[in-house]
C-alpha cells in the first residue's frame, strides 16, 4: 500500500494537526530535537487524522520514539501474548490488571491505527493484527484470573481429577480473525466437564467456579476506568441469552443446540472459534458444534433463513432511520457475509474445506470448488475490502464503533486522504459502486424483493385525474358503485399536495398509489377501507422508506388494506407506529403467531440487534417487540387464524417474556451502580414478580395494564452477615430492592417513540398505595394472614408467580395456599363478597338502557369472577387442590370435579365467561366500548345471574 507521508494534508485536517501538535509540544517540549524531518511530518499527519491517536500520544508521549524505532515497520503477532504475560506476572489484584490491560491495549491500538492510516499494512494484515491483539488480551486476562481463582477456591476438576479450563468461543469477526478497529467482542464461555474444585478451603461446583470467573473476566475487559476499556463484551449469544447462565458445560451447550438451536444461531456459529492456544479441548468443542452448524445433506433451507434475517436487518435500518450505513444498508458488509455464509451453510456438510471462520478464505474456497465465478470472487472481494477499509479508518478516527459515513467535512477529508481519493464525491462514487455490486450478488444468491414494474393500470389515471366526471366514468367502467370513494380520494390527494414530501417521496407516492388503489377495487365498499388506510399513509408521507416498502411488497399492500378494513384498532396501531408495516411484508410470517413457549427466546433474539449498553435503544426495542407481536396476535384474531380462546394466552405469555427482560435490564443497571446483596449465590436475585388480576388469571386483553406485586426474600434475621450491597456505592439491601422496583417501574412507564411498555398498577400490594413498593415475602404472608381484607384474599385467588428465583416461587405458593385455606364462615364470607361486588357495581356500572356492560352488568364477567373467588375461599380449607389454579376456567373445572359446583353450572359459567371475554376482545379491535345490546347476551348471562343468587344470595 502507498505511504502517504509526503502528501500534504487538506486544510481542515491540517488545522486540527497544528492544534494537536501544540498540545503535544506542551507535554514534550524537546520533541522537535528528537525527531527527524520525515518522522515529524508523519507524526503531524497522524495527529490530524485520528483524534484517538492524538489523545493517547498527548497522554503518553513516551510511546512515540519506540514507534519510530521499528514498531511501525514490522509487527510480530506472537509478541502480544509474550509481552502481556510478562506484564501481568507481577500483578497482584484486579485493579492492577485492569490498568495494565487498558494501557497495553491503547498503546498497541495507536500502533495499529498508525500502520493502517499510513499504509504500513494491507487490510488483511490490519484485520489479523487487530484480531490477534484482542485474542491475546482476552486470553491473558483469562489465564491470570484462572490462577488467582484456583489459589482462592482450588482447581476445578472432573471426576478423575483432571483440571478443567474455561474455554472461550470467539464469535463474529473475532472468530473469523477479521476484527475491525472498535468492534464489540461477542463471546461464549464454556467448560468441558462438571465436577468440583480441589485444593481449596471448601469444594465449589465447577459451574459456580466458572460463572464467578466469567463475571470477573467480563469486568476486567468491559468496565470503563480512567484508562477506558479493553473491549465492550457482549455475552448475549450464549444459550438462552441474558436469562441463561453465564457459563455452561460442553454437554449443556450440546443439549441446547441439539434441542433448541435456532437458524440465526447456526449462522452465528459459522464463525465461532475457540480462542487461545489450541488443545484437545478445542478439538472436542469444535467437533461437538459441527453437526449443528453443518448438515450432512445439501441444506437449501439456509437460504430462506438468511433471507428472513436480512429482512430483519432491513427493518432495523428503517426503524432506526440509518442512512449511509456501509455495514447494514443494501450492498453493505453484512450482505457479503450472507452471500458467503449461505454457501457455507448449504454445502459445508459435504465440503469440509468450507468449514472455516475466515470470510476471505471461504471466498477463495468457493472459487476453487466452482461455486463462484472468477468475476464474482474478484468483485465481491474488492468491494468488501473497500468497505472494510473505510469502516476500519472510520473507527480509528475516534475509537468509536460506527459504520455510518461521516456527517462532517473534517472526517470526510480524513477518510479521503487515507484512501487516496480527491474528495467526498470520488470516495462516495467508489462506495456506491461497490455496494451496488454486492447487492446484485446478494439478490442473485440469497434473493430479495426487486422493484415491481408498474404496468398500465386503470387506477393510474384515477390517481391523476382532475375532473369529477372523468373519475366517475373510470369507476363506472370498473363497475365500482361506491360513490364515496372518489370524494375521499380527491380530498386526501389535495391535502397531500400541500404537504412537504420531497421529490423522492413524491415520486414513490405516485408509483405506489395506483398499485394500492387496485387493492380496493374488489371490495364492496372501497371508501370504508380507504379512510383508515389514508390515515396510515398520512404518517409515512415524509418517511420515504415506508412508502418504498409498500411499493415493493404486494403482500404488504394487501395486508394493509384487509387489516385496516377488519379492525380500526389495528389501523390505529399502524398509523401510530409505522414501523409495524414491516410486519406486513410476509403474510405467512404475519399470521404465524409465536408459539407460547417461544416468546422469551424470540425477545432475546430481537434484543440482540441493539447494543446491550444502550438503554434507550433497549427500551425502544422492548416496545417495538411488544407492538409487533401484539399486531401478529390481533391479525390472527380478526382473520380467525387464532382461536379466540388462545388470544389471552398469547397476550399473557408475551407480557411475561417482557417482564423477564425488564427485570434483567433493571437488575443490571442497579447492580452496576450498587453491586449485589452478598448473600445471593450465582444467578440468584432474591426478587419476585407476582401477577394479579388479568395477568395472574392468564386473561390479558389488548391494551390491558399489569397488576403486579414485588417481593424479595431478604431480612436481617435471616442473613445477619449481610446488611449492604457489595458495589462501589453500597446501599442497605432493603433500599437496594426498593431501587430495583423503582427502576422496573421506570422501564415500564417511560414513553419512547413507540409509547409506553405497559401501564403497571401496584395498588394490590400490602397496605395498597401507602404500602412499601416491594415487600419481604414473610411480611407479605403475615399481612395476608393477619391484616388483609376479604377483597384482598379474593385478589389473591387470581395471583400467580410470574418471575423470580425458584425458592421464592415455592414459598409464595405455600403462603398463597395457606391464606386461601384459612377456615372461613361461609355466610359471613358470602355477605362480604356480595357487598364488595355491589360496591364495585355502584361505582363502575354506567350503561344505557337496553345495553349490557360485559364486565359490570349483572351476569357479566365480574359476577363470574366473584363466584369463582367465593367458592375458592370457602372450600380450600377442606379441598387444598383449589389453590392450584389462578384462572377461572380451571377453577370451575376443579370445582366440578370435586362436586362443589354442579357440572352443568360449571359448564355454563365457563361458556358464558369465554363468550363474554371473546366479545370483549372483538369490541376492542373494533375500537368500541365493552357494551352490547341485552338481547345478544341474554342467553348466556341470565344463567349466570341465577347461579350467582344460588351461591352468594342477595338480589342481582
Order of alpha helices (4+ residues) and beta strands (2+ residues): alpha-alpha-alpha-alpha-alpha-alpha-alpha-beta-beta-alpha-beta-beta-alpha-beta-beta-alpha-alpha-beta-alpha-alpha-alpha-alpha-alpha-alpha-alpha-alpha-alpha-alpha-alpha-alpha-alpha-alpha-alpha-alpha-alpha-alpha-alpha-beta-alpha-beta-alpha-beta-beta-alpha-alpha-beta-alpha-alpha-beta-alpha-alpha-alpha-beta-alpha
